[in-house]
Amino acid sequence: MNRMEKHIQQVLQETQCAAEEREELEEELLTHLQELKQSYIAQGESETKAEKLAIVQFGGSKLIGRGLQESMYPWQRGLLYIIGIASLLFGVLFHLYTLYVLQEPSIGWLAIQLTAGAFITLAAINIAFIGKHPYFLHVMGMLHLIWHAITYLFIQGMPMNQVFLFLVYLILLIGFQLVFLFRNSYFSSAAPNEDARKRWEIKIGYTLNLVFGMAVIAIALFFLWGLLLFTGWSMMALYAFIPILVWFVFYKYQMKFIARKPVVSILTGLLFSALAVAVPYAILVIV
């Protein structure tokens, strides 16, 4: 691997593009760099010096790589930073509230909240690596959202005049998370290379699929809340998480299927989401 190829590899380390897209981008960038080199050779420079001058004119690897990241995946890293840092800040603020106002701090809750926020922030810092695995990033974001939804249900039981701002904060944070999940799903497909109509179909497919997922999660959390309210914590409460786990597994398939058959995927997503809720609860009733 020569100097120019190493420079292109360093540029690509700053982007989250998939393997196929990375190969195309590598070829395109290397062609451009070779053209710059040939222009310097034509001016009388030696091959070695022409390579150095071409790399200098091309630009630093971090600067070019991050520019490519933002052009191909606009605000992907920024949204992760917002969600991660906002989660860390919320953890600290709410912990101070429970410590000094309620005088009932939950160290366990704080540990989970800070850990979740730290993982999202680290994902933003290492977007070039973590972005190559969109499904893992999606699951991490979804688990983070579910945790905040549980926190929202927990806070609602507190005096509204004291926790109103916390509830608004959480609603905004959950909104940012939903936006990121949609964008992560969309960018993981080949949608940008399709025609306008196909892109709209794919966007609608991802939107509705996330709506189905939110419905599954909401029903599961409501069921969990009911179990905890009337029976307390028990192994039976774990049944509430079965639809969520089933939907996670199915969504890995859906992320690829939506890009190919967006209209059909809407129907399969609706059917599977209904089954994900109905079957575990039917088993629970029978048992």
C-alpha positions in Angstrom: 0.0 0.0 0.0 1.6 3.3 -1.1 1.4 6.7 0.6 -1.8 7.8 -1.3 -3.7 4.6 -0.6 -2.8 4.9 3.2 -4.1 8.5 3.1 -7.4 7.4 1.6 -7.7 4.7 4.2 -7.2 7.3 6.9 -9.9 9.4 5.3 -12.4 6.5 5.2 -11.7 5.8 8.9 -13.7 9.0 9.7 -16.8 7.8 7.8 -19.4 5.2 8.7 -20.2 4.0 5.2 -20.8 0.3 4.6 -18.4 -2.1 2.8 -19.8 -1.7 -0.7 -20.1 2.0 -0.4 -16.7 2.2 1.1 -15.1 0.5 -1.9 -16.8 2.8 -4.4 -15.8 5.9 -2.4 -12.2 4.6 -2.0 -11.9 4.2 -5.8 -13.3 7.6 -6.4 -11.1 9.4 -3.9 -8.0 7.5 -5.1 -8.7 8.4 -8.7 -8.9 12.1 -7.7 -5.7 11.9 -5.7 -3.9 10.2 -8.7 -5.1 13.0 -11.0 -3.6 15.5 -8.7 -0.3 13.6 -8.6 -0.2 13.4 -12.4 -0.8 17.1 -12.7 2.3 17.8 -10.5 4.4 15.2 -12.5 3.3 17.1 -15.6 4.7 20.3 -14.0 8.1 18.6 -13.7 8.0 17.3 -10.1 9.4 13.9 -9.2 6.9 11.1 -8.5 7.7 11.1 -4.7 7.3 14.9 -4.4 4.2 14.8 -6.6 2.6 12.3 -4.2 3.4 14.5 -1.2 2.1 17.7 -2.9 -1.1 15.9 -4.1 -1.8 14.7 -0.5 -1.3 18.2 0.8 -3.6 19.7 -1.8 -6.1 17.0 -1.2 -6.4 17.9 2.5 -5.9 16.3 5.9 -7.5 12.9 6.4 -9.5 14.0 9.5 -10.8 17.1 7.9 -11.8 15.4 4.6 -13.2 12.3 6.4 -15.4 14.3 8.7 -16.6 16.4 5.8 -17.5 13.3 3.9 -19.3 11.9 7.0 -21.4 15.1 7.3 -22.2 15.2 3.5 -23.3 11.5 3.4 -24.8 11.2 6.8 -25.8 14.8 7.9 -26.2 15.4 11.6 -25.8 11.7 12.4 -22.9 12.3 14.7 -24.4 15.5 16.0 -27.7 13.8 17.0 -25.8 11.2 18.9 -23.8 13.9 20.8 -27.0 15.7 21.6 -28.7 12.5 22.9 -25.7 11.3 24.8 -24.8 14.6 26.5 -28.5 15.4 27.2 -28.9 12.0 28.8 -25.8 12.5 31.1 -27.1 15.9 32.1 -30.6 14.6 32.8 -29.1 11.9 35.0 -27.2 14.4 37.1 -30.1 16.9 37.4 -32.7 14.3 38.3 -30.4 12.6 40.7 -29.9 15.9 42.5 -33.7 16.4 42.6 -34.2 13.0 44.2 -31.3 13.5 46.6 -32.2 17.0 47.9 -36.0 17.3 47.3 -37.3 13.8 47.7 -34.4 12.6 49.8 -34.8 9.2 48.1 -31.9 9.0 45.6 -31.6 5.9 43.4 -28.0 5.0 42.8 -29.1 2.1 40.6 -31.1 4.3 38.3 -28.3 6.9 38.2 -25.8 4.2 37.2 -27.9 2.9 34.4 -28.7 6.5 33.1 -25.1 7.6 33.1 -23.9 4.3 31.5 -26.6 4.7 28.7 -25.6 8.3 28.1 -21.9 7.4 28.1 -22.5 4.6 25.5 -24.3 7.0 23.2 -21.7 9.6 23.5 -18.9 7.1 22.8 -20.9 6.0 19.7 -20.8 9.6 18.5 -17.1 9.9 19.1 -16.5 6.6 17.3 -19.2 6.9 14.6 -16.9 5.7 11.9 -16.6 2.3 13.6 -20.0 1.9 15.2 -21.8 3.2 12.1 -20.6 0.2 10.1 -23.0 -1.8 12.2 -26.3 0.0 11.8 -28.4 -2.7 13.4 -26.3 -2.7 16.6 -26.5 1.1 16.7 -30.2 0.9 16.2 -30.7 -1.6 19.0 -28.6 0.5 21.3 -30.6 3.6 20.4 -33.9 1.7 20.9 -32.9 0.3 24.3 -31.9 3.8 25.3 -35.3 5.1 24.2 -37.1 2.3 26.1 -35.2 3.2 29.3 -36.3 6.8 29.0 -39.9 5.7 28.4 -39.7 3.7 31.6 -38.2 6.7 33.4 -41.1 8.9 32.0 -43.7 6.5 33.5 -41.8 6.5 36.8 -41.7 10.3 37.0 -45.4 10.7 36.2 -46.2 9.3 39.6 -44.4 12.2 41.3 -45.9 15.7 42.1 -46.5 17.3 38.7 -45.6 20.8 39.9 -42.2 19.6 40.8 -41.4 17.3 37.8 -43.1 19.1 34.9 -39.8 20.4 33.5 -38.3 16.9 33.8 -41.2 15.5 31.8 -40.7 18.1 29.1 -37.0 17.4 29.0 -37.7 13.7 28.6 -40.3 14.2 25.8 -37.7 16.3 23.8 -35.0 13.7 24.4 -37.3 10.9 23.3 -38.2 13.0 20.2 -34.5 13.3 19.3 -34.1 9.6 19.8 -37.0 8.8 17.4 -35.5 11.1 14.8 -32.1 9.4 15.1 -33.6 5.9 14.8 -35.5 6.9 11.6 -32.3 8.4 10.1 -30.2 5.5 11.1 -32.6 3.0 9.5 -32.9 5.1 6.3 -29.1 5.7 5.9 -28.5 2.0 6.4 -30.4 1.3 3.2 -29.4 2.1 -0.4 -32.2 4.7 -0.5 -30.1 7.7 -1.6 -29.3 5.8 -4.9 -33.0 5.2 -5.7 -35.4 7.4 -7.6 -37.6 10.0 -5.8 -40.7 7.8 -5.6 -38.7 4.8 -4.2 -37.1 7.0 -1.6 -40.5 8.3 -0.5 -41.8 4.7 -0.2 -38.8 3.7 1.8 -39.2 6.7 4.1 -42.9 5.9 4.7 -41.9 2.2 5.3 -39.3 3.1 7.9 -41.7 5.6 9.5 -44.6 3.2 9.8 -42.3 0.4 10.9 -41.0 2.6 13.8 -44.6 3.4 14.6 -45.3 -0.3 14.8 -42.3 -0.7 17.0 -43.3 2.1 19.3 -46.8 0.6 19.6 -45.3 -2.8 20.6 -43.1 -1.1 23.1 -45.9 1.0 24.5 -48.2 -2.0 25.0 -45.4 -4.0 26.5 -44.6 -1.2 29.0 -48.2 -0.7 29.9 -48.6 -4.4 30.6 -45.4 -4.3 32.7 -46.8 -1.3 34.6 -50.0 -3.2 35.3 -48.2 -6.3 36.5 -45.9 -4.2 38.8 -48.9 -2.3 40.1 -51.1 -5.3 41.0 -48.6 -8.1 41.6 -45.3 -6.5 42.3 -42.1 -7.6 40.8 -42.0 -11.2 39.8 -40.7 -13.5 37.0 -44.1 -13.0 35.3 -43.1 -9.4 34.7 -40.5 -10.6 32.2 -43.3 -11.6 29.9 -43.8 -7.9 29.1 -40.4 -7.8 27.5 -40.9 -10.7 25.1 -42.8 -8.7 22.4 -39.9 -6.1 22.5 -37.2 -8.8 22.1 -39.2 -10.5 19.3 -39.6 -7.1 17.5 -35.9 -6.4 17.8 -35.0 -9.7 16.0 -37.6 -9.0 13.3 -36.4 -5.4 12.8 -33.0 -6.7 11.6 -34.8 -8.4 8.8 -37.1 -5.4 8.2 -34.1 -2.9 7.8 -33.0 -4.8 4.7 -36.5 -5.7 3.5 -37.8 -2.2 3.6 -35.1 -1.0 1.2 -36.1 -3.7 -1.4 -39.9 -3.9 -0.9 -41.1 -0.9 1.0 -44.8 -1.3 0.4 -44.9 -5.1 1.2 -42.7 -4.5 4.3 -45.4 -2.2 5.7 -47.9 -5.1 5.7 -45.4 -7.6 7.1 -44.4 -5.1 9.8 -48.0 -4.6 10.8 -48.7 -8.3 10.9 -45.6 -9.3 12.8 -46.0 -6.4 15.3 -49.6 -7.7 16.0 -48.3 -11.2 16.5 -45.4 -10.0 18.6 -47.9 -8.6 21.1 -50.7 -11.2 20.8 -48.8 -14.5 21.0 -46.9 -13.9 24.2 -50.0 -12.6 26.0 -52.1 -15.5 24.7 -49.5 -17.9 26.2 -49.6 -15.9 29.4 -53.4 -16.2 29.6 -53.3 -20.0 28.9 -50.6 -20.5 31.5 
